[in-house]
Amino acid sequence: MLEPRATDTLVVGCGNLLRGDDAAGPVLVRVLADRDLPAGVRLVDGGTAGMDVAFAMRGVRRVILVDASKVGVEPGVVHRVPGSELVDLTPPEGNLHRFSWDQALGFAQWLLKDDYPDDVTVYLVEGASFDVGAPLSPEVEAAVERIADAIEADVR
């Protein structure tokens, strides 16, 4: 039987490829897929499926999650949030197939218990446009490259 290779670091890109800058996470995963990352790094396009993201974390030591944000700062601004600052994340109620990254982390903490990753980092990229069919804005495209560089350097 073929055993999957062990995953030490899981990089998850969340977002919707069809909604402009909301595609930052999935685009980042594609950028990293073209790079020569070390063994033990697994890339996942989490799309908008929070439950899948939660299950992918099982038994992984380290998770890096990337998503777009819309908090009112300049487009392309990147916020790096250590998981230790993300306390009391509440699992979603109701439809478990549609929830955000923070709800996915809360659900994963509840579901995985001792198998929840020891090290979680979230990168949020401020978007400019979330219109259906819009391309990535130049600011977000540049931010995705900066985050990819940082993640690549970090996992080496």
Contact map, one row per residue, 1 for C-alpha under 8 A:
111000000000000000000000000000000000000000000000000000000000000000000000000000000000000000000000000000000000000000000000000000000000000000000000000000000000
111100000000000000000000000000000000000000000000000000000000000000000000000000000000000000000000000000000000000000000000000000000000000000000000000000000000
111110000000000000000000000000000000000000000000000000000000000000000000000000000000000000000000000000000000000000000000000000000000000000000000000000000000
011111000000000000000000000000000000000000000000000000000000000000000000000000000000000000000000000000000000000000000000000000000000000000000000000000000000
001111100000000000000000000000000000000100000000000000000000000000000000000000000000000000000000000000000000000000000000000000000000000000000000000000000000
000111110000000000000000000000000000000100000000000000000000000000000000000000000000000000000000000000000000000000000000000000000000000000000000000000000000
000011111100000000000000000000000000000111000000000000000001100000000000000000000000000000000000000000000000000000000000000000000000000000000000000000000000
000001111100000000000000000000000000000111000000000000000001110000000000000000000000000000000000000000000000000000000000000000000000000000000000000000000000
000000111110000000000000000000000000000111000000000000000001111100000000000000000000000000000000000000000000000000000000000000000000000000000000000000000010
000000111111000000000000000000000000000011110000000000001001011100000000000000000000000000000000000000000000000000000000000000000000000000000000000000000000
000000001111100000000000000010000000000011110000000000000000001111000000000000000000000000000000000000000000000000000000000000000000000000000000000000000000
000000000111110000000000110010000000000000111100000010000000001111000000000000000000000000000000000000000000000000000000000000000000000000000000000000000000
000000000011111000000001111110000000000000011110000000000000000011100000000000000000000000000000000000000000000000000000000000000000000000000000000000000000
000000000001111100000011110000000000000000001111000000000000000011110000000000000000000000000000000010000000000000000000000000000000000000000000000000000000
000000000000111110000111110000000000000000000111000000000000000000110000000000000000000000000000000000000000000000000000000000000000000000000000000000000000
000000000000011111100110010000000000000000000011000000000000000000000000000000000000000000000000000000000000000000000000000000000000000000000000000000000000
000000000000001111110111011000000000000000000010000000000000000000000000000000000000000000000000000000000000000000000000000000000000000000000000000000000000
000000000000000111110110000000000000000000000000000000000000000000000000000000000000000000000000000000000000000000000000000000000001110000000000000000000000
000000000000000111111110000000000000000000000000000000000000000000000000000000000000000000000000000000000000000000000000000000001111111000000000000000000000
000000000000000011111110000000000000000000000000000000000000000000000000000000000000000000000000000000000000000000000000000000001111111110000000000000000000
000000000000000000111111000000000000000000000000000000000000000000010000000000000000000000000000000000000000000000000000000000111100011110010000000000000000
000000000000001111111111100000000000000000000000000000000000000000111000000000000000000000000000000000000000000000000000000000101100000000000000000000000000
000000000000011111111111111000000000000000000000000000000000000000110000000000000000000000000000000000000000000000000000000000000000000100000000000000000000
000000000000111010001111111100000000000000000000000000000000000001110000000000000000000000000000000000000000000000000000000010000000000100011001000000000000
000000000001111000000111111110000000000000001010000000000000000011110000000000000000000000000000000000000000000000000000000000000000000000000001000000000000
000000000001111110000011111111000000000000001110000000000000000000000000000000000000000000000000000000000000000000000000000000000000000000000000000000000000
000000000000100010000011111111100000000000000000000000000000000000000000000000000000000000000000000000000000000000000000000000000000000000000001000000000000
000000000000100000000001111111110000000000000000000000000000000001000000000000000000000000000000000000000000000000000000000000000000000000000001101100000000
000000000011100000000000111111111000000000111000000000000000000000000000000000000000000000000000000000000000000000000000000000000000000000000000000000000000
000000000000000000000000011111111100000000000000000000000000000000000000000000000000000000000000000000000000000000000000000000000000000000000000000000000000
000000000000000000000000001111111110000000000000000000000000000000000000000000000000000000000000000000000000000000000000000000000000000000000000100100000000
000000000000000000000000000111111110100000100000000000000000000000000000000000000000000000000000000000000000000000000000000000000000000000000000000100010000
000000000000000000000000000011111111100000100000000000000000000000000000000000000000000000000000000000000000000000000000000000000000000000000000000000000000
000000000000000000000000000001111111000000000000000000000000000000000000000000000000000000000000000000000000000000000000000000000000000000000000000000000000
000000000000000000000000000000111111100000000000000000000000000000000000000000000000000000000000000000000000000000000000000000000000000000000000000000000000
000000000000000000000000000000001111110000000000000000000000000000000000000000000000000000000000000000000000000000000000000000000000000000000000000000000000
000000000000000000000000000000011011111010000000000000000000000000000000000000000000000000000000000000000000000000000000000000000000000000000000000000010011
000000000000000000000000000000000001111110000000000000000000000000000000000000000000000000000000000000000000000000000000000000000000000000000000000000000011
000000000000000000000000000000000000111110000000000000000000000000000000000000000000000000000000000000000000000000000000000000000000000000000000000000000000
000011111000000000000000000000000000011111000000000000000000000000000000000000000000000000000000000000000000000000000000000000000000000000000000000000000000
000000111110000000000000000000000000111111100000000000000000000000000000000000000000000000000000000000000000000000000000000000000000000000000000000000000010
000000111110000000000000000000000000000111110000000000000000000000000000000000000000000000000000000000000000000000000000000000000000000000000000000000000000
000000000111000000000000000010011000000011111000000000000000000000000000000000000000000000000000000000000000000000000000000000000000000000000000000000000000
000000000111100000000000000010000000000001111100000000000000000000000000000000000000000000000000000000000000000000000000000000000000000000000000000000000000
000000000001110000000000110010000000000000111110000000000000000000000000000000000000000000000000000000000000000000000000000000000000000000000000000000000000
000000000001111000000000010000000000000000011111110110000000000000000000000000000000000000000000000000000000000000000000000000000000000000000000000000000000
000000000000111110000000110000000000000000001111100000000000000000000000000000000000000000000000000000000000000000000000000000000000000000000000000000000000
000000000000011100000000000000000000000000000111110000000000000000000000000000000000000000000000011100000000000000000000000000000000000000000000000000000000
000000000000000000000000000000000000000000000111111110000000000000000000000000000000000000000000111000000000000000000000000000000000000000000000000000000000
000000000000000000000000000000000000000000000101111111000000000000000000000000000000000000000001111110110000000000000000000000000000000000000000000000000000
000000000000000000000000000000000000000000000000111111100000000000000000000000000000000000000001111000010010000000000000000000000000000000000000000000000000
000000000000000000000000000000000000000000000100111111110000000000000000000000000000000000000000000000000000000000000000000000000000000000000000000000000000
000000000001000000000000000000000000000000000100111111111000000000000000000000000000000000000000000000010000000000000000000000000000000000000000000000000000
000000000000000000000000000000000000000000000000011111111100000000000000000000000000000000000000000000011011000000000000000000000000000000000000000000000000
000000000000000000000000000000000000000000000000001111111100000000000000000000000000000000000000000000000001000000000000000000000000000000000000000000000000
000000000000000000000000000000000000000000000000000111111100000000000000000000000000000000000000000000000000000000000000000000000000000000000000000000000000
000000000100000000000000000000000000000000000000000011111111001000000000000000000000000000000000000000000001000000011000000000000000000000000000000000000000
000000000000000000000000000000000000000000000000000001111111000000000000000000000000000000000000000000000000000100111000000000000000000000000000000000000000
000000000000000000000000000000000000000000000000000000001111100000000000000000000000000000000000000000000000000000111000000000000000000000000000000000000000
000000111100000000000000000000000000000000000000000000001111111000000000000000000000000000000000000000000000000000111000000000000000000000000000000000000000
000000111000000000000000000000000000000000000000000000000011111000000000000000000000000000000000000000000000000000011110000000000000000000000000000000000000
000000011100000000000000000000000000000000000000000000000001111100000000000000000000000000000000000000000000000000001111000000000000000000000000000000000000
000000001111000000000000000000000000000000000000000000001001111110000000000000000000000000000000000000000000000000001011100000000000000000000000000000000000
000000001111000000000000000000000000000000000000000000000000011111000000000000000000000000000000000000000000000000000001111000000000000000000000000000000000
000000000011110000000000100000000000000000000000000000000000001111100000000000000000000000000000000010000000000000000001111000000000000000000000000000000000
000000000011110000000001100100000000000000000000000000000000000111110000000000000000000000000000000000000000000000000000011110000000000000000000000000000000
000000000000111000000111100000000000000000000000000000000000000011111000000000000000000000000000000010000000000000000000011110000000000000000000000000000000
000000000000011000001111100000000000000000000000000000000000000001111100000000000000000000000000000000000000000000000000000111100000000000000000000000000000
000000000000000000000100000000000000000000000000000000000000000000111110000000000000000000000000000000000000000000000000000111100000000000000000000000000000
000000000000000000000000000000000000000000000000000000000000000000011111100000000000000000000000000000000000000000000000000001110000000000000000000000000000
000000000000000000000000000000000000000000000000000000000000000000001111100000000000000000000000000000000000000000000000000001000000000000000000000000000000
000000000000000000000000000000000000000000000000000000000000000000000111110000000000000000000000000000000000000000000000000001000000000000000000000000000000
000000000000000000000000000000000000000000000000000000000000000000000111111010000000000000000000000000000000000000000000000001000000000000000000000000000000
000000000000000000000000000000000000000000000000000000000000000000000001111110000000000000000000000000000000000000000000000001010000000000000000000000000000
000000000000000000000000000000000000000000000000000000000000000000000000111110000000000000000000000000000000000000000000000011110000000000110000000000000000
000000000000000000000000000000000000000000000000000000000000000000000000011111000000000000000000000000000000000000000000000011110000000000111110000000000000
000000000000000000000000000000000000000000000000000000000000000000000000111111100000000000000000000000000000000000000000000011000000000000000010000000000000
000000000000000000000000000000000000000000000000000000000000000000000000000111110000000000000000000000000000000000000000001111000000000000000010000000000000
000000000000000000000000000000000000000000000000000000000000000000000000000011111000000000000000000000000000000000000000011110000000000000000000000000000000
000000000000000000000000000000000000000000000000000000000000000000000000000001111100000000000000000000000000000000000000111100000000000000000000000000000000
000000000000000000000000000000000000000000000000000000000000000000000000000000111110110000000000000000000000000000000000111100000000000000000000000000000000
000000000000000000000000000000000000000000000000000000000000000000000000000000011111110000000000000000000000000000000001110000000000000000000000000000000000
000000000000000000000000000000000000000000000000000000000000000000000000000000001111111000000000000000000000000000000011110000000000000000000000000000000000
000000000000000000000000000000000000000000000000000000000000000000000000000000000111111000000000000000000000000000000001000000000000000000000000000000000000
000000000000000000000000000000000000000000000000000000000000000000000000000000001111111000000000000000000000000000000000000000000000000000000000000000000000
000000000000000000000000000000000000000000000000000000000000000000000000000000001111111110000000000000000000000000000000000000000000000000000000000000000000
000000000000000000000000000000000000000000000000000000000000000000000000000000000011111110000000000000000000000000000000000000000000000000000000000000000000
000000000000000000000000000000000000000000000000000000000000000000000000000000000000011111000000000000000100000000000000000000000000000000000000000000000000
000000000000000000000000000000000000000000000000000000000000000000000000000000000000011111100000000001101100000000000000000000000000000000000000000000000000
000000000000000000000000000000000000000000000000000000000000000000000000000000000000000111110000000000100110000000000000000000000000000000000000000000000000
000000000000000000000000000000000000000000000000000000000000000000000000000000000000000011111000000000111110010000000000000000000000000000000000000000000000
000000000000000000000000000000000000000000000000000000000000000000000000000000000000000001111111001000110110000000000000000000000000000000000000000000000000
000000000000000000000000000000000000000000000000000000000000000000000000000000000000000000111111000000000000000000000000000000000000000000000000000000000000
000000000000000000000000000000000000000000000000000000000000000000000000000000000000000000011111000000000000000000000000000000000000000000000000000000000000
000000000000000000000000000000000000000000000000000000000000000000000000000000000000000000011111111000000000000000000000000000000000000000000000000000000000
000000000000000000000000000000000000000000000000011000000000000000000000000000000000000000011111111000000000000000000000000000000000000000000000000000000000
000000000000000000000000000000000000000000000000111000000000000000000000000000000000000000000011111000000000000000000000000000000000000000000000000000000000
000000000000000000000000000000000000000000000001111000000000000000000000000000000000000000000011111100000000000000000000000000000000000000000000000000000000
000000000000000000000000000000000000000000000001111000000000000000000000000000000000000000010011111110110000000000000000000000000000000000000000000000000000
000000000000000000000000000000000000000000000001010000000000000000000000000000000000000000000000011111110000000000000000000000000000000000000000000000000000
000000000000010000000000000000000000000000000000010000000000000010100000000000000000000000000000001111111000000000000000000000000000000000000000000000000000
000000000000000000000000000000000000000000000000000000000000000000000000000000000000000010000000000111111100000000000000000000000000000000000000000000000000
000000000000000000000000000000000000000000000000010000000000000000000000000000000000000011110000001111111110000000000000000000000000000000000000000000000000
000000000000000000000000000000000000000000000000011011000000000000000000000000000000000000110000001111111111000000000000000000000000000000000000000000000000
000000000000000000000000000000000000000000000000000001000000000000000000000000000000000010100000000011111111100000000000000000000000000000000000000000000000
000000000000000000000000000000000000000000000000000000000000000000000000000000000000000111110000000001111111110000000000000000000000000000000000000000000000
000000000000000000000000000000000000000000000000001001000000000000000000000000000000000001110000000000111111111000000000000000000000000000000000000000000000
000000000000000000000000000000000000000000000000000001101000000000000000000000000000000000000000000000011111111110010000000000000000000000000000000000000000
000000000000000000000000000000000000000000000000000000000000000000000000000000000000000000000000000000001111111110010000000000000000000000000000000000000000
000000000000000000000000000000000000000000000000000000000000000000000000000000000000000000100000000000000111111110000000000000000000000000000000000000000000
000000000000000000000000000000000000000000000000000000000000000000000000000000000000000000000000000000000011111110000000000000000000000000000000000000000000
000000000000000000000000000000000000000000000000000000000100000000000000000000000000000000000000000000000001111111110000000000000000000000000000000000000000
000000000000000000000000000000000000000000000000000000000000000000000000000000000000000000000000000000000001111111110000000000000000000000000000000000000000
000000000000000000000000000000000000000000000000000000000000000000000000000000000000000000000000000000000000000111110000000000000000000000000000000000000000
000000000000000000000000000000000000000000000000000000000111000000000000000000000000000000000000000000000000000111111000000000000000000000000000000000000000
000000000000000000000000000000000000000000000000000000001111100000000000000000000000000000000000000000000001100111111100000000000000000000000000000000000000
000000000000000000000000000000000000000000000000000000001111111000000000000000000000000000000000000000000000000000111111000000000000000000000000000000000000
000000000000000000000000000000000000000000000000000000000000110000000000000000000000000000000000000000000000000000011111000000000000000000000000000000000000
000000000000000000000000000000000000000000000000000000000000111000000000000000000010000000000000000000000000000000001111100000000000000000000000000000000000
000000000000000000000000000000000000000000000000000000000000011110000000000000000111000000000000000000000000000000001111110000000000000000000000000000000000
000000000000000000000000000000000000000000000000000000000000001110000000000000011110000000000000000000000000000000000011111000000000000000000000000000000000
000000000000000000000000000000000000000000000000000000000000000111100000000000111110000000000000000000000000000000000001111100000000000000000000000000000000
000000000000000000000000000000000000000000000000000000000000000111100000000001111000000000000000000000000000000000000000111110000000000000000000001000000000
000000000000000000000000000000000000000000000000000000000000000001111000000001111000000000000000000000000000000000000000011111000000000000000000000000000000
000000000000000000000001000000000000000000000000000000000000000001111000001111100000000000000000000000000000000000000000001111100000000000010011000000000000
000000000000000000000000000000000000000000000000000000000000000000011111111111000000000000000000000000000000000000000000000111110000000000010000000000000000
000000000000000000001100000000000000000000000000000000000000000000011100001100000000000000000000000000000000000000000000000011111100000010010000000000000000
000000000000000000001000000000000000000000000000000000000000000000000100011100000000000000000000000000000000000000000000000001111100000010010000000000000000
000000000000000000111100000000000000000000000000000000000000000000000000000000000000000000000000000000000000000000000000000000111110010110000000000000000000
000000000000000000111100000000000000000000000000000000000000000000000000000000000000000000000000000000000000000000000000000000111111010000000000000000000000
000000000000000000110000000000000000000000000000000000000000000000000000000000000000000000000000000000000000000000000000000000001111110000000000000000000000
000000000000000001110000000000000000000000000000000000000000000000000000000000000000000000000000000000000000000000000000000000000111110000000000000000000000
000000000000000001110000000000000000000000000000000000000000000000000000000000000000000000000000000000000000000000000000000000000011111000000000000000000000
000000000000000001111000000000000000000000000000000000000000000000000000000000000000000000000000000000000000000000000000000000001111111100000000000000000000
000000000000000000111000000000000000000000000000000000000000000000000000000000000000000000000000000000000000000000000000000000000000111110000000000000000000
000000000000000000011011000000000000000000000000000000000000000000000000000000000000000000000000000000000000000000000000000000001000011111011000000000000000
000000000000000000011000000000000000000000000000000000000000000000000000000000000000000000000000000000000000000000000000000000111000001111111000000000000000
000000000000000000000000000000000000000000000000000000000000000000000000000000000000000000000000000000000000000000000000000000000000000111111100000000000000
000000000000000000000000000000000000000000000000000000000000000000000000001100000000000000000000000000000000000000000000000000000000000011111110000000000000
000000000000000000001001000000000000000000000000000000000000000000000000001100000000000000000000000000000000000000000000000011110000000111111111000000000000
000000000000000000000001000000000000000000000000000000000000000000000000000100000000000000000000000000000000000000000000000000000000000111111111100000000000
000000000000000000000000000000000000000000000000000000000000000000000000000100000000000000000000000000000000000000000000000000000000000001111111110000000000
000000000000000000000000000000000000000000000000000000000000000000000000000111000000000000000000000000000000000000000000000010000000000000111111111000000000
000000000000000000000001101100000000000000000000000000000000000000000000000000000000000000000000000000000000000000000000000010000000000000011111111100000000
000000000000000000000000000100100000000000000000000000000000000000000000000000000000000000000000000000000000000000000000000000000000000000001111111110000000
000000000000000000000000000000000000000000000000000000000000000000000000000000000000000000000000000000000000000000000000000000000000000000000111111111000000
000000000000000000000000000100000000000000000000000000000000000000000000000000000000000000000000000000000000000000000000001000000000000000000011111111100000
000000000000000000000000000100110000000000000000000000000000000000000000000000000000000000000000000000000000000000000000000000000000000000000001111111110000
000000000000000000000000000000000000000000000000000000000000000000000000000000000000000000000000000000000000000000000000000000000000000000000000111111111000
000000000000000000000000000000000000000000000000000000000000000000000000000000000000000000000000000000000000000000000000000000000000000000000000011111111100
000000000000000000000000000000000000000000000000000000000000000000000000000000000000000000000000000000000000000000000000000000000000000000000000001111111110
000000000000000000000000000000010000100000000000000000000000000000000000000000000000000000000000000000000000000000000000000000000000000000000000000111111111
000000000000000000000000000000000000000000000000000000000000000000000000000000000000000000000000000000000000000000000000000000000000000000000000000011111111
000000000000000000000000000000000000000000000000000000000000000000000000000000000000000000000000000000000000000000000000000000000000000000000000000001111111
000000001000000000000000000000000000110010000000000000000000000000000000000000000000000000000000000000000000000000000000000000000000000000000000000000111111
000000000000000000000000000000000000110000000000000000000000000000000000000000000000000000000000000000000000000000000000000000000000000000000000000000011111
